[in-house]
């Protein structure tokens, strides 16, 4: 669907910022696509890019197993921007010299612009701007045909360009994609617009039009099912598919007994009553809680919930005769992770979303969001008319409250956590912090503590509040919630939730901690 748009390819050399580069390009309304640096030249050229960005990476070009690309890429008359490792690779392959820097350069640096031409057009005050460095190597000797266009006190060649209008190549030692480079977005847009000549056509409105056509062409008159969770991804995927094929879509919502307060009613109200989707709601509370009885290990909880979900979903889908397609809310970061130069991340824990459904059910997949980042999905949801309470919902794990009840999952413990979590949600919204915080929730700890209520000794449960700020959930910092808001949460939970006498606040970042406790 993206072929009607100009595109920028980002070749990934293992940088933690690769996705951020792609997102910055898309924010400029130009489509970007990430490929591993190991992609063959034929694959790269088949995408017909208007420009190519070589990402940073943790390697040094003079190491034996350093990632490399086909030198012939530089002769394809496609504008190239090398960032950090990408700059050093261009230097190495073009006849220059890269060496270990006498002084590593990490953090803020003042960049002096020596040539404010196309790449630095409109950038800097008095030929100077702040940038973010992260490198231990430097350009010892530029390749033939290149010249320096910016420097810092530690890097004589902090940016360079090749003086060849037929083979436009630019390189930056710093990271323009991060927020710590204030004018980095302007630099990237100069590359995209001024150097590559791209047109800003990538919008969610245009995406809807093309996606609808594709879904209709793919499905024809076949029936389609969708596992609806009420979260942002599955909701937007369902709404987009419904826009394309209407009543050919049936959504199945499984109440697994470990949902937040009012979740089931909200799904029914939003999707069945307001958006007029065909939604079938299955109550699997008894089956799920029976399977979880006595289980305390979080990985076992996830697997039990996953298996039970597949069992119920499979039984329901068989009753929908003629269904040959399954809608799945796969996002672009999921796709990138599977083809990343570094390979899939180590399994810290089984993914929150239930996997394995397609292989078990042998249905053809429809993945209408597989080209989109999370922020684009939210914009798309608004474009499709979904209410804000769905579009801006904070992430919620597939295993639900089962992994926020630490230890054994029982109806009584779930009731305590459900009530506490509702109070956290209400107070975050009341304080106007809901959109600023990536996730805010409660955790029921597997301990009891001594307390005093009404001159009586108590020995009751502890609730931990967890709230983090993040861009994509890959890293996160604990949210600096005002003390008065935390105080109201604590007072309300202790006074309104029977069985709790203590509330604590989690001030751990990710890493080293994860966002969820289990």
FIMARMAR-527278 format. One record per residue: x, y, z of N, C-alpha, C in turn. Coordinates in steps of 0.02 Angstrom, whole numbers, plus 50000, padded with zeros to 5 digits. Layout:
% FIMARMAR-527278
XYZXYZXYZ...
END
This chain:
% FIMARMAR-527278
500404994050000500005000050000500425006350000501045005850023501465011750030501785013849964501705009949910502055011449848501845018049818501265020549834501055026949807501415032749842501765031349896502115036549934502865036249921503195042049923503925042149925504145038449988504725035349985504945031650044505695032650057505845032550122506535032750145506685026050178507225022750157507425016550189507925017950245507835014550301508315015050356508635008150363509295007850353509655001550361509915001150433509724995750466509844994950538510514991450551510964994850586511604991950605511624990250680511024989650710510994987650781510914993350829510744999250805510675005050849510035004450891510075006850952509465007250994508995012650969509235016950924508825022550899508535021350830508625015450801508405014350732507665015750722507245013150767506525014450761506375021950767506755025350808506635032450817506785036350753507305034250716507445037450652506835036750606506575030650601506005029450557505395033450578505295034050642504715037850667504795045250652505395047850658505505054950642505355056350569505525051750525505375052650454504625052550442504275047950475503555047650467503205053750495503485056550548503205062750575503235068450524503685067750476503735072650421503265070850364502825065950377502325063650328502645060450266503205057050278503525053150225503605046050251503435041150209503455034250231504185031950239504315028450295504975025650307504915018250320505425014550302505425007350308506115005050332506125000450380506764998050408506944991250379507564990550358507834984150336508474982750376508624976450388509274974850420509834976650372510414978350399510974980250357511214974350314510994968350332511184962350294510754961350232510254965650221509814964850163510234965350098510114960850050510474961149986510334967649949510794969749907510714975849869510084975549826509944969649798509334969049756508704970349796508694968149859508114969449902508044976849916508594980049932508594987249946508334991149887508584989549827508384993249767507664991749747507414985749765506724983949748506214988449783506424991349838505984995949874505945002849841506375004149794506395010449756506395016449803506875016849848506885022349896507095028949865506825034349893507035041049874507685042949910507805039649966508415040850004508535035150052509155034550076509345029150121509715032050181509525029850241509875031850302510225025850332510865026550347511245021250379511255022850454510985018450494510905019750566511565019350603511545021150666512115020050710512155012750729512615011150774512685004250797513245003750848513274998250884513764997450938514464995350915514534993550852515174990850828515664996350809516284994350797516784998650767516964995650698517034999950649517104997450580517744993450571518254994450614518884990850605518884984150642518324982350675518274975750706518174970450652518394964250666518364958950616517644957350593517184957150640516504955150623516024961150621516294967050608515874972950604515384972450546514754974450555514264974150501514464978750444514324976550383514544980250324513994979750271514044983850220513564983550165513944983250099513574981950046513854981749979514064988749958514704989649943514964996149923514604998949862514314994649822513964996749761513355001049777513105000749839512535004949858512695012349848513315014249857513515021249852513495023849781513425019349732513455021449661512765020949628512235020849667511555019949640511195026549629511535032249638511235038849629510635039849676510665036649735510155037549787510475041449844510185047049866510475050849922510555046549984511115047250018511265043150077511455047750135511185046050195511375049550256511635044350305512265044950325512555040450374512565043750442512315040150493512285042750561512735038650607513225041950639513675038750687514035032750655513855026550672514185020850640514105021250565513525023650542513415024350470513925029050438514105034350473514625039050449515305035550445515455031850497516105028450499516155023050445515585019750431515575014650379515685017750310515355023350298515455026950235516195028750227516485031250280517195033150279517635027150264517505021650298517905015550292517865012650221517255012550193517155009550127517355014150069517435020550084517575025450031518305027650029518725024450069519435025950066519685030650119519275032250169519495036350224519765032050281519885035150339520155031450395519775033050459519565027750494519215028350558519685025650613519735029350668520165027150723519825028450790520065025050841519795026150908519955033250930519445036550957519535043550978519925043851043520365048951048520755049851110520295051351169519745054751154519245056351206518555054251180518265049351213517585047251193517115053151203516615053451161516145059151163515435056551173515185057251234514505055051250514125060951281513515061951258513105067351286513105073551243512915079051275512835085451239513495088151213513465090951153514045094351124513805100351084514225105351078514065111251038514355110350968513905110250919514105109150850514195115950815514775116950785514885122950744514785121150671514325124550638514155123150569514615127150523514975123550480515445126850434515145127850365514605124250351514265124950286513525124250299513165129850296512445129650311512025128650248512285124450203511915122950141511315118550153511175114050107510545110350108510405106450172510895102650199510755098550258510645102850321511005108250328510945112450388510565118950373510165118850322509765124750303509295126650361509355132950385508925135350438509085132550507509655129250514509855126150578510375130550613510285131450678510795134750718510715142250724510975144850779511005152050790511745153950792511925158750750512635160650744513075154650728512805150350681513185144550656513325139350710512915139150763513035134350816512365131250839512385124850857511785121450883512005115750929511565113950976511715108451022511545101750989511975096750999511855090050972512015084851025511805078651012511925073051058512415068151027512975067351060513505062751036513485056151074513705050851041513755044351074514235040051033514885041251041515375037651000516055037451034516435032251017517115031551041517615031650985517375032050922517815032450863517745039350831518215040950788518185047350753518455046550683518315051450640518565051350572519285054250573519755049850562520465051850561520645055250495520365052450440520485055350374519855054350332519585059850305518995059250264519145055750198518655052450168518765049150103518875054450049519195052549994519275057249938518595059749913518545066149900517925069049874517455071549928517615070349992517205072650047517525078850079517095082950111517355088650149516935089550212517245092250263516905093450327516415099250321515825098550351515335103950350515135106050421515405102650472515275104550542515785101150587515915104350645516395101450692516195102950764516485099250811516425100850882517145101350908517205103050971517875103751000518255097151001517875091451001518195084851004518195081350936517775083550890517715080250825517815085350769518405085550739518525090150684518055088950625517845082650618517365080950566516735078050600516295082450622515675080250654515125079350603515225082050542514765081050486515165082150422515005078250371515355079050307514885077450250515085079650190514695078250130515155076750072514895073050023515285071849962515085077049910515575080349881515435085449831515325082249763514755078849757514575075549694513815075849688513555080449647512825081149641512475074849615512845070349583512545064249557512525058749610512965059149660512985054249713512995057849780512405059949801512345064049861512445059749924512955061449962513095057750023513245062750079512915061750136513005066050194513105061650255513505063850302513635059850361513645064250424513385061450478513355064950542513665060550597514105063450637514385059750693513895059450752513425064150755512945064650810512275061450790511815061150838511155058050827510615063450819510385064750758509865069850748509165067450769509095060850778508425058050791508205058650863508675059950910508495060050981508275067051002507875067251055507615073751079508165078251104508745075351124509295079251151509655083251096509495081951033509735086150978509135090450958509065096450987508445100450978508255101750906508745102750862508595104250792508705098150747508735092350778508835086250739508275084850690507665086150711507095085050666507155089350604507375095450613507455100050556507995097350508508535094650537509075091850495508815085850455508445081350487508165075650452507665077650399507275082750413506795085050363507145088450304507695091750317508085094450262508335088850216508555083350247508775077650206508195074850165507625074050198507045071050165506765075450110506665081850126506345086450078506845089450029507375092650055507825096550012508295092049971508545086750002509045082649968508725076849930508225073549960507915067749927507315069749884507045075749896506485078049856505825074549870505735072149931505125068549948504525073249957503935070649945503315074249955502955071550016502685075950057502355074050119501645071550105501575065050092500925062150076500715056650125501175054750172501025049150217500595051750275499945050750272499485052650325499035046750340498725046850398498275041350416497625041550374497455047350350496865047650306497015043950241497605045050213497775041450151497865034050166498105032450226498205025450245497535021750247497025024950275496365021950279496115020050210496165024750164495905023650096496245017650063496895017450068497265011950036497155005350071497155005450138497064999350177496384996250164495875000350160495194997850146495174994250079495494997150029495514994049963495874987349966496434987150002496824980950007496444975450043496114977250098495734972250136495174969350094494824973650058494284971350015494544966649960495104968449931495394964249878495624957649906495894957649967496154951549997495594946750018495064949650047494534945550077494004943350027493834947649981493294946049935492634945549973492294939949968491654939050003491714934150062492324932550081492424927850136492264931150203492154926850254492014929350320492664930050360492664934850406493264936450445493094936750518493554934350561493464934950633494044938950663493904942050720494404946150754494354944950828494934943650860494944943050933494994950150962494454952550990494414959351015494564959551089495074963351109495254963651180495004970151213494844975151173494664981551200495254986351204495864983651191496454987851189496494991851124496984996351120497035000751062497144996850997497624992250997497814988950934497254984750905496954980350945496424976150919495804980250901495684985650938495104989850925495174993450858495764996250845495874999850782495874994950724496184989150733496194984050680495484981850663495064980950714494364978950703493984984450667494074990650689493704996250659493904997250586494554996550571494784997450502494524991850458494534985650483494274980050444493524980650433493174982950485492444984050478492294989450427492704994650425492614999850374492654996950304493084991850297493184988850231492644983750212492444979450259492014973750239491364973350279491244977950325490604978150360490424971850397489824969050383489564963350420489914956750405490394956850359490784950750348491254949350408491324954450451491764953850510491364952150572491604947150609491324945550675491884946050726491764949950779492264950750832492074946250891492584943150920492474938750978492854941751037492484943251090492784945951151492714940651206493284938651233493294933551285493404936851353492914936151398492994938451467493354932951505493994934251520494394929051553494384929451629493964933851656493894934151729494434938151763494944940451725495484944351755495534951251721494954953951703494924960451671494834965951723494924972151701494804977851744494054978951754493884982951803493174984351818492844987551757492264984851737491874987851683492114986551613492634982351605492934981151539492434978151490492094973051513491624969551469491064974151446490794978051493490244982651475490474988051427491104990351436491354995551392491424993051321491664986851313491734983951246491054983451213490564980951250489894980251222489604987051202489694992051245489424998751231489765001951171490425001551169490795004951115490705001551048490834995151045490874991750981490204989250955489784986850999489134984350976488624989950969488574994151021488054999351021488235005550981488855008050990489045014250957489315013250886489765008450878490075007450812489725002150770489244998650800488824993750765489224987950734489734985650769490094979650748489734973550776489814968050740489524961750763489994958750815489814959250880490254957050934489934951350972490294945850980490064940251021490494940151084490164940351141490514940551205490464933751239491044930851254491064924251286491294925151358490934922251405491124922551476491504916151494492174917051501492584911251518492864911651588492544915751630492794916951698492924910451737492434905951736492504899851775493084895551751493144894851685493674890751657494374893651672494444900251664495094903351675495304902951748494844904651793495014904551864495134897551890494784892751861494904885751880495614883651859495814885751799496484884051775497034887451815496884893351843497384897151880497414895351954496954891251977496914889752048497574886952075497844890352125498444888052158499094889552121499054892652062499654894052023499954900752044500604900852058500944907052079501484909252030501744904651990502274906351943501984910451885502264916451871501974920851820501994917951749502514914151733502544911151666502004905751658501884902051711501334897051708500664900551700500574906051735499954909851729499844911851655500364914651624500314916851555500124911051508500464905451517500334899751473499644896751483499424896551545498744893951559498224898451527498304904951535497834909751506497854909351430498464908751401498524908251328498174902151301498304896351333497984890051309497234890351315496984892951372496264893251382495934898051333496284903551318496014908351270495944905051201496474901551180496454898251115495894893151112495814889451166495284884351169494594887351160494444892751197493784895851192493694899251125494224902851102494164906451039494074901550981494434896050984494384891050931493684887950928493404886450987492724883650989492214888550961492284895050979491814900050955491884901150880492494900950855492604902250783492324896550740492334890450766492074884750729491324885350717490994889050762490274890050754490114895250700490624899150682490544904050629490764900950563490334897350533490514893550473490714898150416491224896150381491454900050323491974905250339492184905750402492704910650420493384907950399493724911750357494374909550331494934914450348494764920250376495274925250392495244927250465495824928850492495884931150561496234938050561495924942950593496224949550600496694949550660497294951950651497784952150705498084959150707498164961850768498394968750777499144969350779499504965950735500234966450732500444973550715500924976350752501184983050737501874982550706502104988150677502744988150642503334986350687503354988650751503904986550794503954978950802503384975350800503394968050803503734965150742503584968150684503874965950621504624967250621504814973350643505524975250644505914970550689505644968950748505994964750796506164958050766505714955450724505814948750696506354948550642506514954450613507024954650560507614959050579507634961250641508164965750663508854962850651509334967250636510034965050627510274961250688510054963450748510264960150810509854953850825509314952850788508904947050800508394948350855507904943950865507404944850917507724945650986507424949751026507684950951094507644944651136508074944251185508044938651232507374938651267507114932751281506464932251312506514933851386506294939851404506264941751474505644938651505505114938551466504494935251486504084934251423503624929551424503184928451367502804934851353502734936451288502404942751270501704943051299501504949151318500854950051350500274947851305500334948951240499794947051195499824939551182499244936551175499204929351164499464927751094499934923151090500214921251025500014914251006500194912050947500074905250927499404903950895498974908950892498304907950867498294905850793498654909450749498624907650679498854900450664499394898150695499644891450682499144886150704498814887350760498324882450785497704882250741497484887950717496834888250684496874887950608497474888750581497574888350509497134893150470497084899150496496704904450462497194909050426496974912050372497384916950337497374923450377497944926650380498004932650422497844939050385497514943550420497444950450398497774954650452498294958350434498664962450482498674969650458498114973150466498054979850436498484985250469498804983650526499204988750561499954987150558500154982250520500844979850523501354984950497501124990350467501594995550443501635001450491501255001150546501175007150588501505006550656501745012350680501975012950749501375014550793501465013850859500915014750907500605021750901501015026950895500735033650891500315034450828500525031150773500125031450711499465027750719499475022350757498855018450769498345022750806498575026750854498115031150890497805036350844498215039250800497965044150752497465040750705497625034750684497175030950640496505029550675496535027750739495915026550776495465032650778495755038450788495375044650787495075045850718495475044550666495245045350597494645040850583494635034950615494085030150605493485031550649493535036550693492965038450734492915034850800493455031450822493445028150887493465033450942493115032350998493105037251053493785037651087493935043351117494575044551150494725039351204494205037051239494335032251293494605025651267494515024151202494815018251171495485020051141495505025451102496115027451066496685028751114496545031851171497075033851217497125029251278496855023151272496915018451327497645016651339497825016151401498495014051418498565006551405499165004151390499264997051378499034992751437498754987051420498524982351471498744975351450499064971551493499334964951473498794959951456498944955551409498474950351390498264945951449498724943951494498534939951552498164944051605498084950551592497674954751635497904955151707497424955351753497584956151824497914950051855497924944551817498234938451844498974939551858499304943951820500014945251832500124951551873499574954551896499624960151943499394957952013499094952052017498994948752081499604944252090500084946452129500684942452138500524936552184500704930652163500524924752201499894921652173499524918052215498924914452193498374919252172498014917352119497454921352094496804918452120496444922352159495794920152185495284925652172494644923952172494124929152162494184934752214494354933052276494394938052329494974942952316495554940152298496144944352285496044948552222495714945752172495554949552112495094955452127494604954352171494144959752189494504965452223494984963852266495374969052300495774973152249496124969652205496534973152155496114977152107495554974252085495114977652037494864984352066494684984252129494444990452161495014995552169495604993152187496174997652195496385000652128496394996552077496594998952010496105004051984495465003151997494965008051975495085014852007495295014852071495445021152105496055024552075496575020652060497175023452028496985026751962496585023251922496375025851857495975032351865495505032351912495085038351923495495044351943495965043351989496365049052014496855051651962497135047151921497575049251867497195053451817496585051351801496175055151754495965061851784495765061651847495535067751881496085072951884496705070651890497285075251894497515077651825497195075151772497395077051704498045074051681498235068351710498885065351695498835059151650498235057251630498145050851596498555050351532498555055551492498915055151428499665056251436499865059151491500585060251503500935053851526500545049351555500825043251585500715037351538501245033451526501195027651482500745022351513500865020651576500445015951612500425017751685499845017151715499755018051787499285012651811499495008851862499075003251884499265001251955498884996651982499004994052050499244986852047499624984852097499864978052103499704975652174499424969652180499274966852246499864962352266500214964252319500814960552340500624954352381501044949252380500894942952415501114943152488501024948852520501204949552591500654953252627500684952852693500234956852735500654960852785500394966552806500764970652854500304972752911500634974552966500264976753025500044984053015499444985553038499194992353035498714993653093498474999853097497995001753149497405005353116496805002953128496195006253103495695006453159495485012453178494995013153231495225010053296495855011253313496155008553375496205001053375496084997953317496124990653312496754988753272497084983553294497654981053255497394977453193497714978853136497534975453074498134971753046498014966753007498544963052973498274961552904498414966152857498064965952793498534966752734498234967152674498604967152612498954973752597499454973352551499834979152528499704980152453499564986252434499484988052364500084992252344500404990452287500934994552258500644998252198500795004652193500585008452134501185009052087501075007652024501595008051973501365012951919501765018151905501605022851852502255024851817502265024351750502875025851713502735030451654503255034051635503235037951573503675034451522503465034351460503835030951407503595033451340503985031951288503785033551219503515027251185503845021551197503645015551162503635009351207503765010251272503765004551318504415000851320504885002351273505524998851273505955000951333505945007351349506245009951409505725014151444505795015151509505295018951546505595021851610505315027451632505525030351695504915030951740505015030651805504445031151849504165038251846503515038751847503165045151839503205049251903503365055551896503405060051954502715062851968502285058651994501595060652011501615065252072501255070852070501245075452127501045071852192501345073952246501215070652311500485070752331500135076152316499425076452336499005071352298499205069852236498835064752197498985057852226499615056452241499785050152272499435049352339499395054952376499065054752441498335052952435497995055852385497285054252376497195046852357497635044452314497585037252295497655032952357498165034252396498285030152456497695030452504497455036452519496905037252566496275033552542496125034352477495525031252451495585023652452496155021052431496245013752430496175010852499496515013952548496485011252617495785011852646495435017352631494775018452660494215014752623494295013852557493745011152517493825003752498494445001252500494554994252479494664990052541494174986052557494204981952617494764976752610495194976452662495734971552663496414974452647496464981152636497104984452622497254989452677497854989352704498044994252755498704997852740498974996552680499604999852663499665000652587499915006552565500025007852493500735010352484501105007552436501785009752421501835011852348502345015852331502435018252262503095015752234503075012852175503655009852142504045015252105504685016452124505085021452090505675018352052505535012752019506045009251979505965011151906506525011751871506505013151799506595006651760506465006851695506575001151651507095003051598507664999651593507924994851641508174998451704508304994851758508384987551763507724983851775507214987251801506574983851814506184983451748505644979551748505174979751693504574983951715504124985551668503544989651686503084985551731502894979651707502484975151748502924971751801502614969751856502994966351909503104959051893502654956151854502734949051834502734948651757
END
